[in-house]
Amino acid sequence: MIKKIIFSLLGVLLLVGSLAGLKLLQFQTLFAQGANFVQPPETVTTTEVKQDTWQPTLTAVGSVTAVQGVLLSAEVAGTVKHIAFESGAMVHTGDLVVELDTGVEQAQLRSAIASAELARANQERNRDLRGKKMISQADLDTTEAQAKQAEAQIDNIRAVIAKKTIRAPFSGRVGIRQVNLGQFLNVGDPIVTLQALGPVYVDFSLPQQRLAQLKTGLTVQVSTDAFPERSFKGTLTAINPEVDAITRNVRLQATLANSQGLLRPGMYVDAAAVLPTTEAVRVIPATAVLYAPYGDSVFVVEDQRDEKTGKTGKVLNQRFVRLGKTKGDFVIVESGLDVGQTIVTTGVFKLRNGMAVVIDNKLAPDFQIDPKPTNS
């Protein structure tokens, strides 16, 4: 009985040892295959670091303001009798916008005109009587003063009627009306906004250290996310004579024709003052940059000889770079790369240093300084 148990244990141990040896052999085989495994090269698109000449610009965030813009409001109290415009319509100088009820003033005007006519008649009679020395000079002066007061009263009533007839002070586009027929308006109640859209101003600020580079007449390029495919050109027309004591920025104002009325007051824009000089720069596509918190980098494609096979292949060398301004699809490289080096242009997020690559530029993007996206 004991011999059977011993033989059984020996058999189990032999079986376990065989299985362990088999697994160990399998692991050794896998490790050997992993050590000899060579990852296939990654297919990439490339371009060379290029030398270019750019015209430097001073960029800032700006806002559009109207050359003439006003919120029309009631100067005197009254009830809205007539609305002579449609929301969003164009109006011209002197066009009627809103008319308030002037019934009371019209009655007062007729009474004042009658009083003025009587005062003028009395004045003429007293002048005749004074010529005959039948009244004193004091009586004539009193009559003339009464005539002038009557005329002034007419002017006063007519002025009130004019204030109740709101007209466009300049040509422009009205906004959405804020009044209704029959509505009673108090003094200062808003009626509608009126904005002249051509030309328009673009206000922006630049640091004081840029002041020496600025002068009126410089070209200013303006872009906005409302029209990403458009660029607007204007002229720097005003430089504020004082620098903000808090921000140390100087305020600037550019004037744009805005013939199509695309730029609206209050709109956020990017403004760039174009300096009248040029500079030589090294540029690469912006998509070639791997942006990271610890530093921006670019993958340079270099030739490397394999010591085992003796063949020469393409490998990646990650280079950290310092970037400058961007323009279109390109960005300036201030340091870290040399002109003529070959770099990867797309898909850099999936690459790593030392990776083997194969170059295939059949589907490489067409990078442009002044890209014009097509309508989709």
Contacts in CASP RR format, 6 or more apart in sequence:
PFRMAT RR
TARGET T0000
AUTHOR 0000-0000-0000
METHOD contacts of the structure
MODEL  1
MIKKIIFSLLGVLLLVGSLAGLKLLQFQTLFAQGANFVQPPETVTTTEVK
QDTWQPTLTAVGSVTAVQGVLLSAEVAGTVKHIAFESGAMVHTGDLVVEL
DTGVEQAQLRSAIASAELARANQERNRDLRGKKMISQADLDTTEAQAKQA
EAQIDNIRAVIAKKTIRAPFSGRVGIRQVNLGQFLNVGDPIVTLQALGPV
YVDFSLPQQRLAQLKTGLTVQVSTDAFPERSFKGTLTAINPEVDAITRNV
RLQATLANSQGLLRPGMYVDAAAVLPTTEAVRVIPATAVLYAPYGDSVFV
VEDQRDEKTGKTGKVLNQRFVRLGKTKGDFVIVESGLDVGQTIVTTGVFK
LRNGMAVVIDNKLAPDFQIDPKPTNS
39 355 0 8 1.000
39 356 0 8 1.000
40 356 0 8 1.000
41 314 0 8 1.000
41 355 0 8 1.000
41 356 0 8 1.000
41 357 0 8 1.000
41 358 0 8 1.000
42 350 0 8 1.000
42 351 0 8 1.000
42 355 0 8 1.000
42 356 0 8 1.000
42 357 0 8 1.000
42 358 0 8 1.000
43 357 0 8 1.000
43 358 0 8 1.000
43 359 0 8 1.000
43 360 0 8 1.000
44 299 0 8 1.000
44 301 0 8 1.000
44 344 0 8 1.000
44 345 0 8 1.000
44 346 0 8 1.000
44 347 0 8 1.000
44 351 0 8 1.000
44 357 0 8 1.000
44 358 0 8 1.000
44 359 0 8 1.000
44 360 0 8 1.000
45 344 0 8 1.000
45 345 0 8 1.000
45 346 0 8 1.000
45 359 0 8 1.000
45 360 0 8 1.000
45 361 0 8 1.000
45 363 0 8 1.000
45 364 0 8 1.000
45 365 0 8 1.000
46 301 0 8 1.000
46 342 0 8 1.000
46 343 0 8 1.000
46 344 0 8 1.000
46 345 0 8 1.000
46 359 0 8 1.000
46 361 0 8 1.000
46 364 0 8 1.000
47 284 0 8 1.000
47 285 0 8 1.000
47 288 0 8 1.000
47 342 0 8 1.000
47 343 0 8 1.000
47 345 0 8 1.000
47 361 0 8 1.000
47 364 0 8 1.000
47 367 0 8 1.000
48 339 0 8 1.000
48 340 0 8 1.000
48 341 0 8 1.000
48 342 0 8 1.000
48 343 0 8 1.000
49 282 0 8 1.000
49 283 0 8 1.000
49 284 0 8 1.000
49 333 0 8 1.000
49 337 0 8 1.000
49 338 0 8 1.000
49 339 0 8 1.000
49 340 0 8 1.000
49 341 0 8 1.000
49 343 0 8 1.000
50 282 0 8 1.000
50 283 0 8 1.000
50 284 0 8 1.000
50 339 0 8 1.000
50 340 0 8 1.000
51 280 0 8 1.000
51 281 0 8 1.000
51 282 0 8 1.000
51 283 0 8 1.000
51 339 0 8 1.000
52 280 0 8 1.000
52 281 0 8 1.000
52 282 0 8 1.000
52 283 0 8 1.000
52 330 0 8 1.000
53 278 0 8 1.000
53 279 0 8 1.000
53 280 0 8 1.000
53 281 0 8 1.000
54 278 0 8 1.000
54 279 0 8 1.000
54 281 0 8 1.000
54 283 0 8 1.000
54 325 0 8 1.000
54 327 0 8 1.000
54 332 0 8 1.000
55 274 0 8 1.000
55 275 0 8 1.000
55 277 0 8 1.000
55 278 0 8 1.000
55 279 0 8 1.000
56 274 0 8 1.000
56 275 0 8 1.000
56 277 0 8 1.000
56 278 0 8 1.000
56 279 0 8 1.000
56 325 0 8 1.000
57 221 0 8 1.000
57 272 0 8 1.000
57 273 0 8 1.000
57 274 0 8 1.000
57 275 0 8 1.000
57 325 0 8 1.000
58 206 0 8 1.000
58 210 0 8 1.000
58 213 0 8 1.000
58 214 0 8 1.000
58 272 0 8 1.000
58 273 0 8 1.000
58 275 0 8 1.000
59 270 0 8 1.000
59 271 0 8 1.000
59 272 0 8 1.000
59 273 0 8 1.000
59 325 0 8 1.000
60 204 0 8 1.000
60 205 0 8 1.000
60 206 0 8 1.000
60 252 0 8 1.000
60 270 0 8 1.000
60 271 0 8 1.000
60 272 0 8 1.000
61 204 0 8 1.000
61 268 0 8 1.000
61 269 0 8 1.000
61 270 0 8 1.000
61 271 0 8 1.000
62 202 0 8 1.000
62 203 0 8 1.000
62 204 0 8 1.000
62 205 0 8 1.000
62 268 0 8 1.000
62 269 0 8 1.000
62 270 0 8 1.000
62 271 0 8 1.000
63 202 0 8 1.000
63 203 0 8 1.000
63 204 0 8 1.000
63 266 0 8 1.000
63 267 0 8 1.000
63 268 0 8 1.000
63 269 0 8 1.000
64 200 0 8 1.000
64 201 0 8 1.000
64 202 0 8 1.000
64 263 0 8 1.000
64 264 0 8 1.000
64 265 0 8 1.000
64 266 0 8 1.000
64 267 0 8 1.000
64 269 0 8 1.000
65 200 0 8 1.000
65 201 0 8 1.000
65 202 0 8 1.000
65 203 0 8 1.000
65 265 0 8 1.000
65 266 0 8 1.000
66 195 0 8 1.000
66 196 0 8 1.000
66 197 0 8 1.000
66 200 0 8 1.000
66 201 0 8 1.000
66 265 0 8 1.000
67 196 0 8 1.000
67 198 0 8 1.000
67 199 0 8 1.000
67 200 0 8 1.000
67 201 0 8 1.000
67 255 0 8 1.000
68 170 0 8 1.000
68 172 0 8 1.000
68 195 0 8 1.000
68 196 0 8 1.000
69 193 0 8 1.000
69 194 0 8 1.000
69 195 0 8 1.000
69 196 0 8 1.000
69 265 0 8 1.000
70 169 0 8 1.000
70 193 0 8 1.000
70 194 0 8 1.000
71 190 0 8 1.000
71 191 0 8 1.000
71 192 0 8 1.000
71 193 0 8 1.000
71 194 0 8 1.000
72 97 0 8 1.000
72 98 0 8 1.000
72 166 0 8 1.000
72 190 0 8 1.000
72 191 0 8 1.000
72 192 0 8 1.000
72 193 0 8 1.000
72 194 0 8 1.000
73 188 0 8 1.000
73 189 0 8 1.000
73 190 0 8 1.000
73 191 0 8 1.000
74 100 0 8 1.000
74 166 0 8 1.000
74 185 0 8 1.000
74 186 0 8 1.000
74 187 0 8 1.000
74 188 0 8 1.000
74 189 0 8 1.000
74 191 0 8 1.000
75 163 0 8 1.000
75 166 0 8 1.000
75 187 0 8 1.000
75 188 0 8 1.000
76 100 0 8 1.000
76 160 0 8 1.000
76 163 0 8 1.000
76 164 0 8 1.000
76 187 0 8 1.000
77 184 0 8 1.000
77 185 0 8 1.000
77 186 0 8 1.000
77 187 0 8 1.000
78 100 0 8 1.000
78 101 0 8 1.000
78 164 0 8 1.000
78 184 0 8 1.000
78 185 0 8 1.000
79 100 0 8 1.000
79 101 0 8 1.000
79 182 0 8 1.000
79 183 0 8 1.000
79 184 0 8 1.000
79 185 0 8 1.000
80 98 0 8 1.000
80 99 0 8 1.000
80 100 0 8 1.000
80 101 0 8 1.000
80 179 0 8 1.000
80 180 0 8 1.000
80 181 0 8 1.000
80 182 0 8 1.000
80 183 0 8 1.000
80 184 0 8 1.000
80 185 0 8 1.000
81 99 0 8 1.000
81 100 0 8 1.000
81 101 0 8 1.000
81 102 0 8 1.000
81 181 0 8 1.000
81 182 0 8 1.000
82 96 0 8 1.000
82 98 0 8 1.000
82 99 0 8 1.000
82 181 0 8 1.000
83 97 0 8 1.000
83 98 0 8 1.000
83 177 0 8 1.000
83 179 0 8 1.000
83 180 0 8 1.000
83 181 0 8 1.000
84 95 0 8 1.000
84 96 0 8 1.000
84 97 0 8 1.000
84 98 0 8 1.000
84 99 0 8 1.000
85 91 0 8 1.000
85 95 0 8 1.000
85 97 0 8 1.000
85 98 0 8 1.000
85 174 0 8 1.000
85 177 0 8 1.000
85 192 0 8 1.000
87 174 0 8 1.000
87 175 0 8 1.000
87 176 0 8 1.000
87 177 0 8 1.000
87 192 0 8 1.000
88 173 0 8 1.000
88 174 0 8 1.000
88 175 0 8 1.000
88 176 0 8 1.000
89 173 0 8 1.000
89 174 0 8 1.000
90 171 0 8 1.000
90 172 0 8 1.000
90 173 0 8 1.000
90 174 0 8 1.000
91 97 0 8 1.000
91 168 0 8 1.000
91 171 0 8 1.000
91 172 0 8 1.000
91 173 0 8 1.000
91 174 0 8 1.000
91 194 0 8 1.000
92 168 0 8 1.000
92 171 0 8 1.000
92 172 0 8 1.000
93 168 0 8 1.000
93 169 0 8 1.000
93 170 0 8 1.000
93 171 0 8 1.000
94 167 0 8 1.000
94 168 0 8 1.000
94 169 0 8 1.000
95 167 0 8 1.000
95 168 0 8 1.000
96 165 0 8 1.000
96 166 0 8 1.000
96 167 0 8 1.000
97 166 0 8 1.000
97 167 0 8 1.000
97 168 0 8 1.000
97 174 0 8 1.000
97 191 0 8 1.000
97 192 0 8 1.000
97 194 0 8 1.000
98 166 0 8 1.000
98 179 0 8 1.000
98 191 0 8 1.000
98 192 0 8 1.000
99 164 0 8 1.000
99 165 0 8 1.000
99 166 0 8 1.000
100 164 0 8 1.000
100 165 0 8 1.000
100 166 0 8 1.000
100 185 0 8 1.000
101 164 0 8 1.000
102 160 0 8 1.000
102 161 0 8 1.000
102 164 0 8 1.000
102 165 0 8 1.000
105 157 0 8 1.000
105 160 0 8 1.000
105 161 0 8 1.000
105 164 0 8 1.000
106 161 0 8 1.000
108 157 0 8 1.000
109 154 0 8 1.000
109 157 0 8 1.000
109 158 0 8 1.000
109 161 0 8 1.000
112 150 0 8 1.000
112 153 0 8 1.000
112 154 0 8 1.000
112 157 0 8 1.000
113 154 0 8 1.000
115 150 0 8 1.000
115 153 0 8 1.000
116 147 0 8 1.000
116 150 0 8 1.000
116 151 0 8 1.000
116 153 0 8 1.000
116 154 0 8 1.000
118 150 0 8 1.000
119 143 0 8 1.000
119 146 0 8 1.000
119 147 0 8 1.000
119 149 0 8 1.000
119 150 0 8 1.000
120 147 0 8 1.000
120 150 0 8 1.000
122 143 0 8 1.000
122 146 0 8 1.000
122 147 0 8 1.000
123 143 0 8 1.000
123 144 0 8 1.000
123 146 0 8 1.000
123 147 0 8 1.000
126 135 0 8 1.000
126 139 0 8 1.000
126 140 0 8 1.000
126 143 0 8 1.000
126 144 0 8 1.000
127 140 0 8 1.000
129 135 0 8 1.000
129 140 0 8 1.000
130 136 0 8 1.000
130 137 0 8 1.000
130 139 0 8 1.000
130 140 0 8 1.000
166 191 0 8 1.000
168 174 0 8 1.000
168 194 0 8 1.000
169 194 0 8 1.000
170 194 0 8 1.000
170 196 0 8 1.000
171 196 0 8 1.000
172 194 0 8 1.000
172 195 0 8 1.000
172 196 0 8 1.000
172 197 0 8 1.000
173 194 0 8 1.000
173 195 0 8 1.000
173 196 0 8 1.000
173 197 0 8 1.000
174 192 0 8 1.000
174 193 0 8 1.000
174 194 0 8 1.000
175 192 0 8 1.000
175 193 0 8 1.000
175 194 0 8 1.000
175 195 0 8 1.000
176 192 0 8 1.000
177 191 0 8 1.000
177 192 0 8 1.000
178 190 0 8 1.000
178 191 0 8 1.000
178 192 0 8 1.000
179 185 0 8 1.000
179 189 0 8 1.000
179 191 0 8 1.000
179 192 0 8 1.000
185 191 0 8 1.000
195 264 0 8 1.000
195 265 0 8 1.000
197 258 0 8 1.000
197 261 0 8 1.000
197 263 0 8 1.000
197 264 0 8 1.000
197 265 0 8 1.000
198 257 0 8 1.000
198 258 0 8 1.000
198 259 0 8 1.000
198 261 0 8 1.000
199 255 0 8 1.000
199 256 0 8 1.000
199 257 0 8 1.000
199 258 0 8 1.000
200 255 0 8 1.000
200 256 0 8 1.000
200 258 0 8 1.000
200 261 0 8 1.000
200 263 0 8 1.000
200 265 0 8 1.000
201 253 0 8 1.000
201 254 0 8 1.000
201 255 0 8 1.000
201 256 0 8 1.000
202 220 0 8 1.000
202 222 0 8 1.000
202 234 0 8 1.000
202 253 0 8 1.000
202 254 0 8 1.000
202 255 0 8 1.000
202 256 0 8 1.000
202 263 0 8 1.000
202 269 0 8 1.000
202 271 0 8 1.000
203 251 0 8 1.000
203 252 0 8 1.000
203 253 0 8 1.000
204 251 0 8 1.000
204 252 0 8 1.000
204 254 0 8 1.000
204 271 0 8 1.000
205 244 0 8 1.000
205 247 0 8 1.000
205 249 0 8 1.000
205 250 0 8 1.000
205 251 0 8 1.000
205 252 0 8 1.000
206 214 0 8 1.000
206 249 0 8 1.000
206 250 0 8 1.000
206 252 0 8 1.000
206 273 0 8 1.000
207 248 0 8 1.000
207 249 0 8 1.000
207 250 0 8 1.000
208 243 0 8 1.000
208 248 0 8 1.000
208 249 0 8 1.000
208 250 0 8 1.000
210 250 0 8 1.000
211 239 0 8 1.000
211 243 0 8 1.000
211 250 0 8 1.000
213 275 0 8 1.000
214 236 0 8 1.000
214 239 0 8 1.000
214 250 0 8 1.000
214 252 0 8 1.000
214 273 0 8 1.000
215 236 0 8 1.000
215 239 0 8 1.000
216 235 0 8 1.000
216 236 0 8 1.000
216 237 0 8 1.000
216 238 0 8 1.000
216 239 0 8 1.000
217 235 0 8 1.000
217 236 0 8 1.000
217 237 0 8 1.000
218 235 0 8 1.000
218 236 0 8 1.000
218 273 0 8 1.000
218 274 0 8 1.000
218 275 0 8 1.000
218 276 0 8 1.000
219 233 0 8 1.000
219 234 0 8 1.000
219 235 0 8 1.000
219 236 0 8 1.000
219 273 0 8 1.000
219 274 0 8 1.000
220 233 0 8 1.000
220 234 0 8 1.000
220 235 0 8 1.000
220 236 0 8 1.000
220 254 0 8 1.000
220 256 0 8 1.000
220 271 0 8 1.000
220 272 0 8 1.000
220 273 0 8 1.000
220 274 0 8 1.000
221 231 0 8 1.000
221 232 0 8 1.000
221 233 0 8 1.000
221 234 0 8 1.000
221 271 0 8 1.000
221 272 0 8 1.000
221 274 0 8 1.000
222 231 0 8 1.000
222 232 0 8 1.000
222 233 0 8 1.000
222 234 0 8 1.000
222 254 0 8 1.000
222 256 0 8 1.000
222 263 0 8 1.000
222 269 0 8 1.000
222 270 0 8 1.000
222 271 0 8 1.000
222 272 0 8 1.000
223 230 0 8 1.000
223 231 0 8 1.000
223 232 0 8 1.000
223 269 0 8 1.000
223 270 0 8 1.000
224 230 0 8 1.000
224 232 0 8 1.000
224 263 0 8 1.000
224 267 0 8 1.000
224 268 0 8 1.000
224 269 0 8 1.000
224 270 0 8 1.000
225 268 0 8 1.000
226 262 0 8 1.000
226 267 0 8 1.000
227 262 0 8 1.000
228 373 0 8 1.000
229 372 0 8 1.000
229 373 0 8 1.000
230 262 0 8 1.000
232 256 0 8 1.000
232 258 0 8 1.000
232 262 0 8 1.000
232 263 0 8 1.000
233 256 0 8 1.000
234 254 0 8 1.000
234 255 0 8 1.000
234 256 0 8 1.000
234 257 0 8 1.000
235 254 0 8 1.000
235 255 0 8 1.000
236 252 0 8 1.000
236 253 0 8 1.000
236 254 0 8 1.000
236 273 0 8 1.000
237 253 0 8 1.000
237 254 0 8 1.000
237 255 0 8 1.000
238 252 0 8 1.000
238 253 0 8 1.000
239 250 0 8 1.000
239 251 0 8 1.000
239 252 0 8 1.000
239 253 0 8 1.000
240 250 0 8 1.000
240 251 0 8 1.000
240 252 0 8 1.000
240 253 0 8 1.000
242 250 0 8 1.000
243 249 0 8 1.000
243 250 0 8 1.000
244 250 0 8 1.000
244 251 0 8 1.000
252 273 0 8 1.000
254 271 0 8 1.000
254 273 0 8 1.000
256 263 0 8 1.000
263 269 0 8 1.000
281 332 0 8 1.000
282 332 0 8 1.000
282 333 0 8 1.000
282 334 0 8 1.000
282 337 0 8 1.000
282 338 0 8 1.000
282 339 0 8 1.000
283 327 0 8 1.000
283 330 0 8 1.000
283 331 0 8 1.000
283 332 0 8 1.000
283 333 0 8 1.000
284 298 0 8 1.000
284 330 0 8 1.000
284 331 0 8 1.000
284 333 0 8 1.000
284 337 0 8 1.000
284 343 0 8 1.000
284 345 0 8 1.000
285 329 0 8 1.000
285 330 0 8 1.000
285 331 0 8 1.000
285 345 0 8 1.000
285 365 0 8 1.000
285 367 0 8 1.000
286 326 0 8 1.000
286 328 0 8 1.000
286 329 0 8 1.000
286 330 0 8 1.000
286 331 0 8 1.000
287 329 0 8 1.000
287 345 0 8 1.000
287 346 0 8 1.000
287 347 0 8 1.000
287 348 0 8 1.000
287 365 0 8 1.000
287 367 0 8 1.000
288 298 0 8 1.000
288 299 0 8 1.000
288 343 0 8 1.000
288 344 0 8 1.000
288 345 0 8 1.000
288 346 0 8 1.000
288 348 0 8 1.000
289 296 0 8 1.000
289 297 0 8 1.000
289 298 0 8 1.000
289 321 0 8 1.000
289 323 0 8 1.000
289 331 0 8 1.000
289 348 0 8 1.000
290 296 0 8 1.000
290 297 0 8 1.000
290 298 0 8 1.000
290 299 0 8 1.000
290 318 0 8 1.000
290 348 0 8 1.000
290 349 0 8 1.000
290 351 0 8 1.000
295 320 0 8 1.000
296 320 0 8 1.000
296 321 0 8 1.000
296 322 0 8 1.000
296 323 0 8 1.000
297 318 0 8 1.000
297 319 0 8 1.000
297 320 0 8 1.000
297 321 0 8 1.000
298 318 0 8 1.000
298 319 0 8 1.000
298 321 0 8 1.000
298 333 0 8 1.000
298 337 0 8 1.000
298 343 0 8 1.000
298 344 0 8 1.000
298 348 0 8 1.000
299 316 0 8 1.000
299 317 0 8 1.000
299 318 0 8 1.000
299 319 0 8 1.000
299 343 0 8 1.000
299 344 0 8 1.000
299 348 0 8 1.000
299 351 0 8 1.000
299 353 0 8 1.000
300 316 0 8 1.000
300 317 0 8 1.000
300 318 0 8 1.000
300 319 0 8 1.000
300 337 0 8 1.000
300 341 0 8 1.000
300 342 0 8 1.000
300 343 0 8 1.000
301 314 0 8 1.000
301 315 0 8 1.000
301 316 0 8 1.000
301 317 0 8 1.000
301 342 0 8 1.000
301 343 0 8 1.000
301 344 0 8 1.000
301 357 0 8 1.000
301 359 0 8 1.000
302 314 0 8 1.000
302 315 0 8 1.000
302 316 0 8 1.000
302 317 0 8 1.000
302 342 0 8 1.000
303 312 0 8 1.000
303 313 0 8 1.000
303 314 0 8 1.000
303 315 0 8 1.000
304 312 0 8 1.000
304 313 0 8 1.000
304 314 0 8 1.000
304 315 0 8 1.000
305 311 0 8 1.000
305 312 0 8 1.000
305 313 0 8 1.000
306 312 0 8 1.000
306 313 0 8 1.000
313 356 0 8 1.000
314 356 0 8 1.000
314 357 0 8 1.000
314 358 0 8 1.000
314 359 0 8 1.000
315 354 0 8 1.000
315 355 0 8 1.000
315 356 0 8 1.000
315 357 0 8 1.000
316 344 0 8 1.000
316 351 0 8 1.000
316 352 0 8 1.000
316 353 0 8 1.000
316 354 0 8 1.000
316 355 0 8 1.000
316 356 0 8 1.000
316 357 0 8 1.000
317 353 0 8 1.000
317 354 0 8 1.000
318 352 0 8 1.000
318 353 0 8 1.000
318 354 0 8 1.000
319 336 0 8 1.000
319 337 0 8 1.000
320 336 0 8 1.000
321 333 0 8 1.000
321 334 0 8 1.000
321 335 0 8 1.000
321 336 0 8 1.000
321 337 0 8 1.000
322 333 0 8 1.000
322 334 0 8 1.000
322 335 0 8 1.000
322 336 0 8 1.000
323 331 0 8 1.000
323 332 0 8 1.000
323 333 0 8 1.000
323 334 0 8 1.000
324 331 0 8 1.000
324 332 0 8 1.000
324 333 0 8 1.000
324 334 0 8 1.000
325 331 0 8 1.000
325 332 0 8 1.000
326 332 0 8 1.000
327 369 0 8 1.000
328 368 0 8 1.000
328 369 0 8 1.000
328 370 0 8 1.000
328 371 0 8 1.000
329 365 0 8 1.000
329 367 0 8 1.000
329 368 0 8 1.000
329 369 0 8 1.000
329 371 0 8 1.000
330 367 0 8 1.000
330 369 0 8 1.000
337 343 0 8 1.000
344 351 0 8 1.000
344 357 0 8 1.000
345 364 0 8 1.000
345 365 0 8 1.000
345 367 0 8 1.000
346 364 0 8 1.000
346 365 0 8 1.000
351 357 0 8 1.000
END
